[in-house]
Amino acid sequence: MMKLLFWVAFLLLGFVQLFAIADYFGGGFFSMVWALFLTYIPLVGSVFGVLGAHQEWGWELWQALMLFFWYIPVMGVVFLVGLFEEDR
């Protein structure tokens, strides 16, 4: 069940990021093509998603960062848990 929830959240976030990137590049057909290419590239898609949400949609910078870079603190916690699990 958690896998399904994760993938649904990942796809929904991907759609939000896709449209944020498309709006950042102007909102036309070619911007959507660029957005489709950039959306699922780690870090690159997140950076352009933040730019689109902040500059085009008027979001606060911290809100866009929290939405598009949520996985970095999660990966840090998983890494730290893994370090402590190895010592057992």
PyMOL commands that set and color helices and strands:
alter all, ss='L'
color gray80, all
select helices_A, chain A and resi 2-24+29-38+44-56+61-68+71-86
alter helices_A, ss='H'
color red, helices_A
deselect
rebuild
show_as cartoon
